[in-house]
Structures are given as structure tokens and as C-alpha cells.
């Protein structure tokens, strides 16, 4: 989990840095082309992985009825484990409240008057925080426990995103975004790993799908 998250967060450093340079040079078309190329690279790597991973025999497709049964099984197991219910509800609330993070970039541009390069620095700072979260999550969880780590980092993410309202410069906004992405990445990793540890493998796919659906809705 940490390695996958590390790759994702590293992209938040490299991507905005490249786009910021291209935008500053007036090459917005090149920035869009670079974005398109990354999707092609993603597709190529997914196809490579697909060929290398052994595939178990698939059950016969059962249509929408079978899909609904699988979803009910995932929800049923989720509701049968109290700690999973609590952590899922907490994550839903976090996702709802912290959607304000999307306003950070408008704040940077419209309120602080930062240009494309400045906004890119803010985003890249968040990527640095995400990388730090991916690298530190396992170490912290081993010392204070997965559940306690989730609680502490969720609280820290709230403080970090709240501090954005009192920032007045590129540096302070970048630091706030770094702290926020560190906290939210660490909390997400701890939450995800704990769920994978306690859910039986035969239910893991269904429970994970049900949880993600609840998170996103």
C-alpha cells in the first residue's frame, strides 16, 4: 500500500512541476499533450501487468442479479464488524468535509494572486507531503497502532486544511498543503491497511468495493 501510494504522490511532485514550467513558458498545448501521453503510459503498464498476473478461473457471469448479490454480501460483512462501520462512517464524513481542499487552488490564484508557476509549487508541496505520508505510515502504525494513527492524522488533516484560511503567501500555503497531504495520506493508508488485515480474503474485494462506493457517494 505504501509503495503504491508513494508512486501516486511522486506524480504530484513531478506533474505540477513540469506543467508549471510549460505554462510559465506559454506552452499550454504542450502541457495538455504531456497529460495525454501519461494516460497512454498508464494503459501500456496496465496491459503489461495484466499479462504477468495469473488469473484464476472465472465464474460464469450472472448479470445484474449476481452483481447485486455480491454487493449485498460486501455490505453485509461490512455492517457485521463494528470497527469497520465506525471507520467507514468516519471516512465518509472526512471526504464530505475535506472536499474544500479543491478550493485551495482557487484561493491561491484568485485571493493570493499566484500565477500558474505558484499554483504548481503549492500542488507539488502537497505531493511532497504525500510522499512523506507514504514513507512514514508503516513506521508510525508500528509504534502507535493503526486505529490511533487514523484518529490522530484525521485530526491533523482538519487542522492543516483549516490553517489555509489564515495563510497569506505562497510559502505558508505550500506548507499548509504539505501538512494536509501528509496527514490525509497517512490516515488513508492506515485505514486501508487495517481493513485489508481484518477482512477475510474471500470477502475483501466485495467489502472494498462497497466501502469505496460509500466513500465516493
URNOR-V953188 format. One record per helix or strand of 2 or more residues. SS is the DSSP state (h for helix, s for strand). FROM is the first residue (numbers start at 1). LEN is the number of residues. If there is no record, write none. Layout:
ss=SS from=FROM len=LEN
ss=SS from=FROM len=LEN
//
This chain:
ss=h from=2 len=23
ss=h from=28 len=25
ss=h from=63 len=18
ss=h from=82 len=30
ss=h from=116 len=29
ss=h from=146 len=21
ss=h from=170 len=29
ss=h from=201 len=16
//
